[in-house]
Amino acid sequence: LQPIRTQNTMCCKKHAKLNSNCHFIFYIFFLYLHVKEQNKHMDGHRETDDMSEKTSPNKNLKSPQKGSKRLKTAPFKVTLLDSSEFEGETEKHSKGQTLMDMVCEHLNLLEKDYFGLTFADTDSQKNWLDPSKEIKKQMRNSPWHFAFAVKFYPPDPSQLMEDITRYYLCLQLRDDMLSGRLPCSFVTHALLGSYTVQAELGDYDQDDHGTDYVSDFRFASNQTRELEERVMELHRNYKGMTPAEAEMNFLENAKKLSMYGVDLHHAKDSEGIEIMLGVCANGLLIYRDRLRINRFAWPKILKISYKRSNFYIKIRPGEYEQFESTIGFKLPNHRAAKRLIDPLSWLEGFSFDGHQSKPNTSLCTASLGTVARATVMVTVALLVNLTYLLI
């Protein structure tokens, strides 16, 4: 009797397990049917809405007597790189990207990721408008006055796809040279100035240009007659050079300058010595008395952070080092630290092929149809397992 009782017990356990699997499979199957029915229901509503829009286009139109609620707008003014101004209005709760898109559309600019909008805060310090945040929260009570500028200087301007992008980069670099942000020698000023004249005026013509035709151009803050004469001398040799070629030659020489695309910030090192922190495409640069004393390339930097007015970088260990190291800098205040951390975090996610790196959101956009297909796959897999158990 004992073997028979054991065999019956085993059979009961097997049937109980089989019943449990069947119940789970039926639950999954009914879940699939429910999701499928929801999809049909949503499709039916969508078709009904589309048909109602087609048959009654004036359904949502309100009576003129009642009037419609208008969105609140705010005026803005953007100073462009050629010193002209672009004015308009945008919705009061617009984010920075909305305004940036409006400016780029006005300029017919497609490679927009290299550029940004700046504004002056209450301390007259330059800040970049964050495209992901509302404009009014960044401007507070200040008027919406911005300046269009280059945010990311490409290490190799020849990789830019469009001539108009190179043109605006040239305008930015001319302003950098004139303001002193991009220091140049006399020879470099003359060379870049001659390419500027060629791009703006074309080939030299004595009848049209005369002998003093570059005095209206501004190449340097301390521009001299000697510099203008050297510019004209070089310009006369560029016969046949197109404006696009002149701008490319301008950029190819400008990118070799040591301060090309470097955004400087005042700071102090751990010993309290005045230094300048430079942010550029190659990494974080350290200057003292206008001389570069150190450079941290982006691959060497593991982490950037700030706390109050202190700014920190965590450095990857070297070839003969075992542990990571953290270097700290003191900035004038916490707002200055934030102004430094923002471009650093943007550069960290920027690839200089003309596109801002974006997270892959494909896993976050699954539709009900995707869920239904996944349910079918699970159901099939469970049916195969059930068949194996029955065999």
URCOR-V816065 format. One record per residue. N is the residue number from 1. OMEGA is omega in whole degrees, 0 to 359 (999 if undefined). Layout:
N_OMEGA + N_OMEGA
//
This chain:
1_183 + 2_178 + 3_181 + 4_179 + 5_180 + 6_180 + 7_178 + 8_179 + 9_180 + 10_179 + 11_180 + 12_179 + 13_181 + 14_179 + 15_179 + 16_178 + 17_180 + 18_178 + 19_179 + 20_178 + 21_181 + 22_179 + 23_181 + 24_180 + 25_179 + 26_178 + 27_179 + 28_181 + 29_179 + 30_176 + 31_177 + 32_179 + 33_180 + 34_179 + 35_179 + 36_179 + 37_177 + 38_178 + 39_179 + 40_180 + 41_180 + 42_178 + 43_179 + 44_178 + 45_181 + 46_179 + 47_179 + 48_179 + 49_180 + 50_180 + 51_181 + 52_178 + 53_181 + 54_185 + 55_181 + 56_183 + 57_184 + 58_185 + 59_185 + 60_180 + 61_180 + 62_178 + 63_179 + 64_181 + 65_179 + 66_181 + 67_180 + 68_181 + 69_182 + 70_177 + 71_178 + 72_181 + 73_178 + 74_178 + 75_177 + 76_176 + 77_181 + 78_175 + 79_184 + 80_185 + 81_177 + 82_178 + 83_174 + 84_183 + 85_177 + 86_183 + 87_179 + 88_179 + 89_177 + 90_181 + 91_190 + 92_180 + 93_181 + 94_174 + 95_183 + 96_182 + 97_179 + 98_179 + 99_179 + 100_178 + 101_178 + 102_180 + 103_181 + 104_176 + 105_177 + 106_181 + 107_184 + 108_184 + 109_181 + 110_180 + 111_189 + 112_185 + 113_178 + 114_190 + 115_179 + 116_179 + 117_179 + 118_174 + 119_180 + 120_178 + 121_183 + 122_178 + 123_181 + 124_177 + 125_181 + 126_176 + 127_175 + 128_176 + 129_181 + 130_183 + 131_185 + 132_182 + 133_179 + 134_183 + 135_186 + 136_178 + 137_179 + 138_182 + 139_183 + 140_183 + 141_182 + 142_175 + 143_185 + 144_177 + 145_185 + 146_174 + 147_177 + 148_186 + 149_175 + 150_178 + 151_181 + 152_178 + 153_182 + 154_178 + 155_179 + 156_182 + 157_180 + 158_179 + 159_176 + 160_188 + 161_189 + 162_179 + 163_183 + 164_177 + 165_178 + 166_179 + 167_180 + 168_175 + 169_176 + 170_179 + 171_179 + 172_181 + 173_176 + 174_178 + 175_177 + 176_179 + 177_183 + 178_181 + 179_181 + 180_177 + 181_179 + 182_183 + 183_180 + 184_172 + 185_179 + 186_182 + 187_180 + 188_176 + 189_181 + 190_182 + 191_180 + 192_177 + 193_180 + 194_176 + 195_176 + 196_180 + 197_179 + 198_180 + 199_184 + 200_187 + 201_184 + 202_183 + 203_178 + 204_176 + 205_185 + 206_181 + 207_182 + 208_189 + 209_182 + 210_185 + 211_182 + 212_188 + 213_181 + 214_183 + 215_178 + 216_178 + 217_175 + 218_181 + 219_184 + 220_180 + 221_179 + 222_184 + 223_181 + 224_177 + 225_179 + 226_179 + 227_180 + 228_179 + 229_179 + 230_177 + 231_180 + 232_179 + 233_179 + 234_183 + 235_182 + 236_182 + 237_187 + 238_183 + 239_180 + 240_180 + 241_180 + 242_177 + 243_179 + 244_178 + 245_179 + 246_179 + 247_177 + 248_177 + 249_176 + 250_183 + 251_181 + 252_177 + 253_181 + 254_183 + 255_180 + 256_181 + 257_187 + 258_182 + 259_179 + 260_176 + 261_181 + 262_178 + 263_187 + 264_178 + 265_178 + 266_180 + 267_174 + 268_178 + 269_184 + 270_179 + 271_178 + 272_181 + 273_180 + 274_178 + 275_173 + 276_175 + 277_180 + 278_179 + 279_178 + 280_184 + 281_184 + 282_181 + 283_179 + 284_184 + 285_180 + 286_180 + 287_172 + 288_183 + 289_177 + 290_176 + 291_180 + 292_183 + 293_179 + 294_178 + 295_177 + 296_180 + 297_182 + 298_179 + 299_181 + 300_182 + 301_180 + 302_185 + 303_174 + 304_182 + 305_175 + 306_176 + 307_187 + 308_181 + 309_180 + 310_181 + 311_186 + 312_170 + 313_177 + 314_188 + 315_176 + 316_180 + 317_180 + 318_184 + 319_183 + 320_179 + 321_184 + 322_187 + 323_175 + 324_179 + 325_179 + 326_180 + 327_183 + 328_177 + 329_179 + 330_178 + 331_185 + 332_180 + 333_184 + 334_178 + 335_177 + 336_178 + 337_179 + 338_177 + 339_178 + 340_185 + 341_183 + 342_179 + 343_177 + 344_180 + 345_178 + 346_180 + 347_181 + 348_181 + 349_183 + 350_174 + 351_189 + 352_169 + 353_176 + 354_183 + 355_174 + 356_179 + 357_181 + 358_178 + 359_178 + 360_184 + 361_184 + 362_180 + 363_182 + 364_185 + 365_179 + 366_181 + 367_178 + 368_177 + 369_177 + 370_179 + 371_180 + 372_179 + 373_178 + 374_178 + 375_178 + 376_180 + 377_178 + 378_180 + 379_179 + 380_180 + 381_179 + 382_177 + 383_177 + 384_178 + 385_179 + 386_177 + 387_179 + 388_179 + 389_180 + 390_179 + 391_999
//
